[in-house]
Amino acid sequence: MSTATVVGKAVPSAAATEATAPARSGRVPIGWLALLAAPVAAGANAPVLILPDMARSLGVPTATATWLVTAFAWAMAAGTPLLAGLLRRRGLATVLRLSTALVLGGTALVAAAPWLPVALVGRAAQSLGGAGLVAIAMSLAGDARRMGVISSGFGVLGAAGPLLGATLTDAVSWRLALAVSSVAVLAVPAVARYARQAPPAQGRFDARGAALLITLATSLILLPTTPLPALAAALVSALLLALHIRRRPEGFVPARLLRSPLFVISAVLGATLSTSYFTLLFTVPSLLQDRAGWSKGAIGTGQMVTLLVASAASWLLAAASARIGRTAVRAVLISVGTAAVVTAALATSGPLLLLAAGAAAFTATGANATLSVHASSATTEAQRPTAIGLFALSYQLGGAFGPGLATLLVLG
């Protein structure tokens, strides 16, 4: 889910120069990049208000149906760094074709799935394809303002996702609601036309490092639902990954990044704010029903308007981030994010609950736009695409933790 900021000046990241050469041939119009990346947010959030409909159709409890959300988030978290690496080594055309096939194939599986396991495979394929499209869009962004537009697009379509999902479910089917992420493929021909292929990167791919990282991420994602086995798996995979990094410090997870306070702080803060947002995204609708007595239509409309405003505000933060500095950006994100959690825990009125959801959306979207820039500036030019991919992994982990925590707190 780029740029590096050096002494307050936005500098194109290696992802922008390595994956393509838009600076020489004219950059891809930002509208096409936003269309390429943002629909995945609508697809991720479409189930928020329709989990009971999905559960009834598939013959499972509502809490079990949340696995469709978790599978999507897991595939996005694991797929973003993997497909960013593939983009670097195999080039734009390969990743565009593969990602398009995954999105369309996964959508077809979800549309026809008679059972939950088949639907889970389809959702994972949709998400993996979406991760590749997001990696391409981020790589071609080129500066902080354009990155802010993409992140705001995530916020806007993420905000519209719950109401869009409910509307499509009422009009046709929940299966159509889960197909909205496939709209992104409309941008593929334009991106392929504008963007120029760059030579693939050289060097052997660190498959063992990638596998260990994905195992660790999967274990962390399962913590809310299966705490003890997931914790054991996380500890073992973390140990094996640490030993592997010592043997191969320039591999899939560069040791230089893990020793950088700037990268670590950016990644941890991004994951925390993302987790808070996705938890509130799934719990606030239930709280609005239970505490304020709102209808599903009122909840969807109110949440969409609130999150749209939050997304616009996050773009303003991203645009001003180079001027106000890293410390001020972090202070804003932490203070607003904390206020969102406290408000959601204590509020009983509908407007305050919506305000909490909007504040969480502002911090998560703002973090994605600004902290990814901070993370990419923590390493060398050659490793910046890797830094972006690993930051995106930490951020996307919140999309997996959130629904699990929501299940524990409210939905279960």
N, C-alpha and C positions, 0 to 999 in steps of 0.2 A: 505497500500500500504501500527527479529529485535533485536536490541541490545540496551544496555544502556552504556554510556561512563562515567566512574568514574575515575577522575584524570588521563585522557588520556589513560585509559585502556579499551578495549572493553570487556563487560561482557554480556553473554546471557540474554535476557529479559525473563520475566515470560511467555510470549507467547510461547517461544521455549520450556520451561520446562513444561508448564501447558497443552498445547494442545497435546503434544507427549512427548516421552522420547528418542529422537534420540541420546543423549549423551551416553546413556547406550548401545544402540543396533547398533550404526553406523548411521551417519547422512544421510539424503536423499541426493543423489548426486545433486549438484547445477544445473546441466543441466535440470533435471526433474522439479525442482522448477521453473526455468526460463520458461520452456515450459508450466507449469501449469498457470503461472501468465501473461506472456507477451502478448499472443495473444489477450487479451482483449483490449490492446492499439491499435493494428491493427484494431480491430473491431470498436473502438471509432473513429479513424481517417479516416477510409475508405470512409466516405461520403464527405470528404473535397472537392474533385474535381468533384463529381458526383451529387451534390445537384440538378442541373437543370434536369438531367436524372430522378432522383427519383421523382421530382415534376411533370414532364410531365407524367410519368407512373401512378401516383396516382391522377392526375388531380387537383393539387393544385399549388399555387405560390411557387417560390423558397424560399421566406422568411418563408412561412408556413412549408415547408419541413424541415427547421432547427429544428422543434420540435422533429424529429427523433433523432437528436444529443442531444438535451436538455433532452429528456426522458431517453436516455442511461446514460447521466451524472448524472441525478437526481437519478436514481436507483443505480448507482455505489456509489454515495455519501451517500445515505440513507442505502444501503445494507451493506456497509463495516463494520460499527460499529455493526449493528444488527447481521450479520453472524459471526463476531468476538466473540460477546457475546454467540451466539449459539455454536460456536466451544468450548468455554470455559466450557459451561454447559452440552452439549450433546456429545461432543467428535468428533474426526476426521471422523469416518466412516459416521456418520449422515450428517455432512456438505458436505462431498464428494458426497454422493448419492443425496442429495437435490440440490446441485450446478450443478451437471452433468445433472440432469433432467431439471432444469431451462434453462441451456444453450441449450440443444438439443430441448426442447419444444419451447423455444423462437425462435430458428432458423427456426423450421418448420413453425411457425406462420408467420414470416417475408417472408419466401419463398412462402407462399400461399396467403398472405394478398391482397385482392382486393381494400381495402380502407385504408386511413391513420390511422384511429383509431385502426384497427386490427394490422397494422404494428407497431404502438406505443406500444401496449401491448407486442408484440413479442420482440421489442427492449428492453423494460423494463425487461422482463424475462431473456433475454440474459445477460443483465448487472447485474441483481441480482445474477445470477449464477456465472458470472465472479467475482463479489465481494467476493463471498464465496471462490472461488479458490485462489484469491489474498490474502485473510485473512489467508488461510492455508499456502500458500507459505511464507508470511511474518513471520508467527509464527514459521515455521521450519527453517528459515534462519540461526539463531544462532550466527552470528558475522557480523561486519561491512562490511568486504570484500564481503561476500556472499550476504548481502543486496544490496551492490553496483552492483553486477552482475544482480540481479533481476531488480533493477531500470534501469540499462543500457539496459537490455532486453526490458523493457517498452519503452525506448527511441528508440532503434533500430527498433522494430516493429511498434512503433508509427510513426517513420520516413518513414518506408516503406508503411504504411497504405494508404496514399493518392494515390501514384502511383499504388500500388497493387489494390486498389479499382477501379481506372480508367481503368487499364488493364483488370480486370475481367469483368467490365461493358462493355467495348468495345468488348470483346471476347464472353461473354455469357449474363450476366444480372447484374444489380445493386443488385439484390437479392442474387446472389452468393457472391458479394463483401461484403455484410453485414453478410455473414455466416463465415467469416474468424476466428472470435473469438472462434468458436466451435472446432478449432484445439487443444485447450487446453485440451480437454477431453482425448486426446491420452496419457497424462501424468498421468491420474487418477490411472490406475492399478499399475503403478510403485510406485507412492507415497503411495498408500494404502499398498503395499508390504513392502516397506522400513520402513515406519513410524509406531511406536507402539502406541497403544491407551493408553491414560492416564485416570484416574478416573475423571468423571465430577465434576465441582465445585459445592459446596453446596450453599444454600441460595435462597430466592425468587427473581425471575426476576422482575425488576422495569419496568413494562409495561407502566405505566403512564409517567414515565420519558422518555422512548424511544419514545412514541407517540408524546410527546411535542417537543422533539428534532427534530424528522422528520418533524413535522409541521413547526417548525422554519426554518429548512433547505429548505423545499419546498417554503416557503414564500420568502426567500432570493434568491432562484433560479429564481423566477418569477419577481424579481425587474426590470430587464432590459426590460421586455415585458409589464408588467402591474404594473407600479410603485406605484400608490396610493393604490389600494387594497392590493398589496403585502406588502407594507410598514405597513399598518394597521394590517394585519395579523401577520407580523413579530413582531411588538411591543407587540401585545396581547400575542402571544405564548411565547415571551421572558419573559414577566412579569410572566405568569403562570409557566414557567419553573423555573424562579428564586425563586418563592414561593415554588415550589415543592422541589427544591434543599435545601432550608432552612429546610423543614420538613424531608427530607431524604438525608442528606449530603453524605451518602455512596452509593447512588443509581446509576442509569445508567450514570449520569453525576456527578462524585464526586466533592464536593466542594473544596477538597484539590487541585485538578488540576486547577480550576479556580482561586485559590489564588496563584498559582505558576507563577512568571514572566517568568521562563524558558519555561514552557509549552505554556503560552499565546503568547509570542514572537515567538516561533517556529511555532505555529499554524497560527497566523496572517501572518507571513512572507511566510509560505508555501502556504497559500491561495492566497496571492497577486501575488507571482511569477507564480503560476499555472494559475491564471486568465490572466496574461500578455501573457503567452505562448499560451494558447488556443485561445485568441483573435487574436494574430498574426498568428497562424496556419491557421485560416480561412480567415484572411484579406490579408495576403501577396500574396497568389495566385491571388486575384483580383487586387492587386496593381501592381504585375508583368505584368499582362495583360494591365492594363490601363496606367501605367507610363512607362513601358519598352517594351511593345508590344510582350511579350513572348507567345509562343504557350502552349497549355495544356500539351503536352508531355515534353517540355523543363522545364516547371514549376515543374512537378512531379519529373523529374529526378534531377533537381537542388536542390529541397527541400529535397529529400531523401538523397542525398550525404551530404548536409549541416547538416541535423539532425543526420545522422550516426556519423559524426565527433564530433558533440556536445555530443552525448551519450557516446562515448568513453572518451571524456574529462571529463564528469561528473563522470565516474567511477574512474578516477584518483583522482578527488577531494574527492570522498567518501573514497578511500583507504588512502589518506593522512590526512583525517579530524582529526583523533585522535592525530596526531603529531602537526598539526598547530593550533589546538584549536578552540573553539566555536566562539570567537570574529573574528578571521581571516576568518573563513568560512562564517559568516554572511556578513562581509565586501565584500568578493568576490561576493557573491550572489547578494547583493544589488547594487553594482557598475555595474556589468555586466548586471543585469536586467534593470537598469535605462538606460544604454547605448542602450540596445535593443529597448526600447520604443521610445527613442528620434530619433534613426536612422530610424526606420520604419516610424515615422511621417514626417521626413524631406527628406529622400533619394528619388532620382528619378532613380537611376541606378539599374539594376537587381542584380549585385553582392552585393551591399550594403543592398538591401532588404533581400536577402538570408542570409547575415551575421546577420541581425537583428533577423531573424527567428531562426538561429542557436544559437545565444546568449541567446534567450529566452528559447530554448529547454535545453541548458546547465544549466541554473539556475533552471528551473523547475525540471529536472531530478536529478540534484545535491541536490536540496532542499528535494526531496522525500527521498533520501538515507541518508542524513546527519541530517536533522532537525527531522526526525522521531526518530532517535537515541537520540537527545537532548530531545524531548518530552517524550520519555519513561523513561528517567532518572530523570524526575521531580517528581516522585511519588514513592510509596512503591512497593515492589516486587509483591504483590497481585494485585495491580491496574495497572500494566504496560500494560497488554493486553487492558484494557480500554483506557489508554492513546494513545496507538497505533491506536486503532479504531477511537477515536475522532480526532486525528491528520489526519488520512486518510480522515475522513469526511471533515475537513476544506480544505484539499488539493483538494479533488474531487469537492468541490464547484466551484473551478476555472474551471473545465471542463464543468460546467453548465453555469457559468457567461460568459465565453469566447465566445461561439457561439451567445449568446444573444447580447453581446456588438458588435460582428462582424456584426450582422444583423443591429444594430442601426447605426454603423459607415460606413459600406460599402455595405453589401448584400441587405439591405432594400432599 
